């Protein structure tokens, strides 16, 4: 009986291994999630990670979350992924070697997604600034504002009305670092109070165009960014999470969307 049991055990392990391989092959794509901070830490980080894990289950893609940059931000590890997501990151989180690995990852034709304070990250790294598109400058108090869809022909934009209200921490940005940004959402200037004064830093007057989200092809790969996502409750909003998935899907696969 013992040889028979051993054969059954071996057969079972082989089947389990094959099923695991089939499951791994069946996912649409693989995403690496980073939420590392070196400065301001958002209380909404845990809610954001959980929401993205649920999003991965809903849309059948693999998501691996790690803030151990020494482990994951290198050529060997990144080779297994299609998109890197910076969720609520802040400050200087990558050393020079790790920066080089992310650059080569994007240059190989893969994608980057930045959420909210990803624009408040790596100010001294010019390549990253250009990839994100705009860098954070200042923000007023959390408030409700009217938003307008600028480009409906992008994945994840289909659940937003042409104009809608949303409550968040609305970023004001520095000048664009690229002239190839495709803007997806913008704020209605007259719908909220953008003024902010932090002493050494103040909001700028006379800004006509206040972008919220954009995407572009960059250095051989793709980059998507949205400034929405400050509050934990935002990650319970189905339309916002669909917006996030659209950016992840496009950055990972390059697949577009036609509204009509």
C-alpha positions as CSV (number, residue, x, y, z in Angstrom):
1,X,0.0,0.0,0.0
2,X,2.8,2.4,0.8
3,X,4.2,2.5,-2.8
4,X,0.6,3.1,-4.0
5,X,0.1,6.0,-1.5
6,X,3.5,7.5,-2.5
7,X,2.4,7.4,-6.2
8,X,-0.9,9.0,-5.3
9,X,0.8,11.7,-3.3
10,X,3.2,12.4,-6.1
11,X,0.4,12.5,-8.7
12,X,-1.6,14.9,-6.5
13,X,1.4,17.2,-6.1
14,X,1.9,17.1,-9.9
15,X,-1.7,18.0,-10.5
16,X,-1.6,20.8,-7.9
17,X,1.6,22.1,-9.6
18,X,0.0,22.0,-13.0
19,X,-3.1,23.8,-11.8
20,X,-0.9,26.5,-10.3
21,X,0.9,26.9,-13.6
22,X,-2.4,27.1,-15.5
23,X,-3.7,29.7,-13.0
24,X,-0.5,31.8,-13.3
25,X,-0.8,31.6,-17.1
26,X,-4.4,32.6,-17.1
27,X,-4.0,36.0,-15.5
28,X,-4.2,38.9,-17.9
29,X,-1.1,40.6,-16.7
30,X,1.1,41.1,-13.6
31,X,1.3,44.3,-11.6
32,X,3.8,45.3,-8.9
33,X,2.3,47.6,-6.2
34,X,4.5,50.0,-4.3
35,X,3.3,52.3,-1.4
36,X,6.6,53.2,0.1
37,X,6.9,56.7,1.7
38,X,9.8,58.9,2.7
39,X,7.9,61.9,4.1
40,X,4.2,62.4,4.4
41,X,2.3,59.1,5.0
42,X,-1.4,58.9,4.0
43,X,-3.7,57.2,6.4
44,X,-5.6,55.9,3.3
45,X,-2.7,53.7,2.3
46,X,-4.1,50.5,3.8
47,X,-7.5,51.1,2.2
48,X,-5.9,51.7,-1.1
49,X,-3.9,48.5,-1.0
50,X,-6.9,46.5,-0.1
51,X,-9.0,48.1,-2.9
52,X,-6.3,47.3,-5.4
53,X,-6.1,43.7,-4.3
54,X,-9.9,43.5,-4.7
55,X,-9.6,45.1,-8.1
56,X,-7.0,42.5,-9.2
57,X,-9.4,39.7,-8.2
58,X,-12.3,41.4,-10.0
59,X,-10.4,41.9,-13.2
60,X,-8.2,38.7,-13.1
61,X,-4.7,40.2,-13.0
62,X,-1.9,39.3,-10.5
63,X,-0.9,42.0,-8.0
64,X,2.1,41.8,-5.8
65,X,2.6,44.4,-3.1
66,X,6.0,45.1,-1.6
67,X,7.8,48.2,-0.1
68,X,11.1,46.3,0.0
69,X,12.8,48.1,-2.9
70,X,16.0,46.1,-2.5
71,X,14.0,43.0,-3.3
72,X,11.7,44.1,-6.1
73,X,13.2,47.1,-7.8
74,X,15.8,45.4,-10.0
75,X,15.9,44.0,-13.5
76,X,15.5,40.4,-12.6
77,X,12.4,40.9,-10.4
78,X,10.8,43.4,-12.7
79,X,11.2,41.2,-15.8
80,X,8.2,39.2,-14.5
81,X,5.8,42.2,-14.4
82,X,3.9,44.3,-16.9
83,X,3.2,47.4,-14.9
84,X,4.5,49.1,-11.7
85,X,2.0,51.1,-9.6
86,X,3.0,53.8,-7.2
87,X,0.2,54.2,-4.7
88,X,0.4,57.2,-2.3
89,X,4.2,57.2,-2.4
90,X,6.1,60.2,-1.2
91,X,9.7,61.5,-1.1
92,X,12.9,59.8,-2.2
93,X,12.1,56.1,-2.2
94,X,14.6,54.7,-4.7
95,X,18.3,54.7,-4.8
96,X,20.2,55.3,-8.1
97,X,20.5,51.6,-8.9
98,X,16.8,51.1,-8.3
99,X,15.9,54.2,-10.4
100,X,17.9,52.7,-13.3
101,X,15.9,49.4,-13.0
102,X,12.6,51.3,-13.3
103,X,13.8,53.3,-16.2
104,X,14.9,50.1,-18.1
105,X,11.5,48.5,-17.2
106,X,9.5,51.3,-18.9
107,X,12.0,51.5,-21.8
108,X,11.4,47.8,-22.5
109,X,7.8,48.7,-23.4
110,X,6.0,48.3,-20.1
111,X,3.9,50.6,-17.9
112,X,3.8,52.8,-14.9
113,X,0.7,54.0,-12.9
114,X,0.9,56.8,-10.4
115,X,-1.9,57.5,-7.9
116,X,-2.3,60.8,-5.9
117,X,1.0,61.6,-4.2
118,X,3.0,59.7,-6.7
119,X,3.4,63.2,-8.0
120,X,5.0,64.1,-4.6
121,X,7.7,61.6,-5.1
122,X,11.3,61.7,-6.4
123,X,11.5,65.4,-7.2
124,X,15.3,65.2,-7.9
125,X,14.9,62.5,-10.5
126,X,14.3,64.2,-13.8
127,X,13.3,61.1,-15.8
128,X,10.6,60.3,-13.2
129,X,9.3,63.9,-13.3
130,X,8.9,63.7,-17.0
131,X,7.2,60.3,-16.8
132,X,4.7,61.5,-14.2
133,X,4.0,64.6,-16.4
134,X,3.4,67.2,-13.7
135,X,4.7,67.4,-10.1
136,X,2.7,68.4,-7.1
137,X,2.9,72.0,-5.9
138,X,0.2,72.7,-3.3
139,X,-3.4,71.9,-2.4
140,X,-6.3,73.6,-0.6
141,X,-8.5,72.0,2.0
142,X,-10.5,68.8,1.0
143,X,-13.7,69.9,-0.8
144,X,-16.2,69.0,-3.4
145,X,-15.5,70.2,-6.9
146,X,-17.0,69.7,-10.4
147,X,-14.9,67.7,-12.8
148,X,-15.1,67.5,-16.6
149,X,-14.1,64.6,-18.8
150,X,-11.5,65.9,-21.3
151,X,-10.9,62.6,-23.2
152,X,-13.7,59.9,-23.1
153,X,-11.7,57.7,-25.4
154,X,-9.5,56.1,-22.7
155,X,-10.0,52.9,-20.7
156,X,-11.9,53.5,-17.4
157,X,-13.5,56.8,-18.4
158,X,-16.8,55.2,-19.5
159,X,-18.5,55.4,-16.1
160,X,-18.0,59.1,-15.5
161,X,-20.6,61.6,-16.6
162,X,-19.4,64.3,-18.9
163,X,-19.5,66.5,-15.9
164,X,-19.7,65.3,-12.3
165,X,-19.0,66.3,-8.7
166,X,-16.4,64.6,-6.5
167,X,-14.8,65.2,-3.1
168,X,-11.0,65.0,-2.8
169,X,-7.8,66.8,-2.1
170,X,-7.3,68.7,-5.3
171,X,-3.7,69.1,-6.3
172,X,-2.2,72.2,-8.0
173,X,0.8,71.2,-10.1
174,X,3.9,72.6,-11.5
175,X,4.2,73.2,-15.3
176,X,3.9,70.1,-17.5
177,X,7.2,68.2,-18.1
178,X,6.0,66.7,-21.4
179,X,4.1,68.2,-24.3
180,X,2.6,64.8,-25.2
181,X,0.2,64.3,-22.2
182,X,-3.3,63.2,-23.0
183,X,-5.5,64.9,-20.4
184,X,-8.4,62.8,-19.2
185,X,-10.0,64.8,-16.4
186,X,-9.9,68.5,-15.4
187,X,-11.4,70.7,-12.6
188,X,-13.9,73.4,-13.1
189,X,-12.2,76.5,-11.7
190,X,-15.4,78.1,-10.6
191,X,-16.7,75.0,-8.7
192,X,-14.2,75.1,-5.7
193,X,-11.8,77.4,-3.8
194,X,-8.3,76.5,-5.0
195,X,-6.4,79.1,-2.9
196,X,-3.8,77.8,-0.4
197,X,-1.1,79.4,1.6
198,X,1.6,77.3,3.4
199,X,3.8,80.2,4.2
200,X,6.8,79.4,2.1
201,X,4.6,78.1,-0.7
202,X,1.3,79.6,-2.1
203,X,-1.1,78.7,-4.8
204,X,-0.7,80.4,-8.1
205,X,-3.3,82.8,-9.5
206,X,-4.7,82.9,-13.0
207,X,-4.5,79.2,-13.7
208,X,-7.1,78.4,-16.4
209,X,-6.5,74.7,-16.8
210,X,-6.3,72.5,-13.8
211,X,-5.7,68.8,-14.8
212,X,-6.7,65.9,-12.6
213,X,-5.6,62.9,-14.6
214,X,-3.6,62.2,-17.8
215,X,-1.6,59.5,-19.7
216,X,1.1,59.4,-22.3
217,X,3.5,57.1,-24.1
218,X,6.9,57.7,-22.5
219,X,10.4,56.5,-23.3
220,X,9.3,53.3,-25.0
221,X,6.6,52.5,-22.5
222,X,3.3,54.0,-21.0
223,X,2.5,56.1,-18.0
224,X,-0.9,56.9,-16.4
225,X,-1.5,59.3,-13.5
226,X,-4.5,60.4,-11.4
227,X,-4.4,62.9,-8.6
228,X,-7.6,61.5,-7.1
229,X,-7.4,59.2,-4.1
230,X,-6.4,61.1,-1.0
231,X,-9.1,59.8,1.4
232,X,-9.6,56.1,2.4
233,X,-13.3,56.5,1.6
234,X,-12.4,57.3,-2.0
235,X,-11.3,53.7,-2.5
236,X,-14.8,52.5,-1.9
237,X,-16.1,54.5,-4.9
238,X,-16.8,52.1,-7.8
239,X,-16.4,54.8,-10.5
240,X,-13.0,55.9,-9.1
241,X,-11.8,52.3,-8.9
242,X,-12.9,51.7,-12.5
243,X,-10.9,54.8,-13.4
244,X,-7.9,53.3,-11.7
245,X,-8.3,50.0,-13.4
246,X,-8.6,51.7,-16.8
247,X,-5.2,53.3,-16.2
248,X,-3.6,50.0,-15.0
249,X,-5.1,48.1,-17.9
250,X,-3.8,50.6,-20.5
251,X,-0.4,50.9,-18.9
252,X,0.0,47.1,-18.7
253,X,-1.3,46.1,-22.1
254,X,-1.4,49.2,-24.3
255,X,-5.1,48.4,-25.2
256,X,-7.1,51.5,-25.9
257,X,-10.9,52.2,-25.7
258,X,-13.4,53.8,-28.0
259,X,-16.3,55.6,-26.3
260,X,-18.6,55.4,-29.4
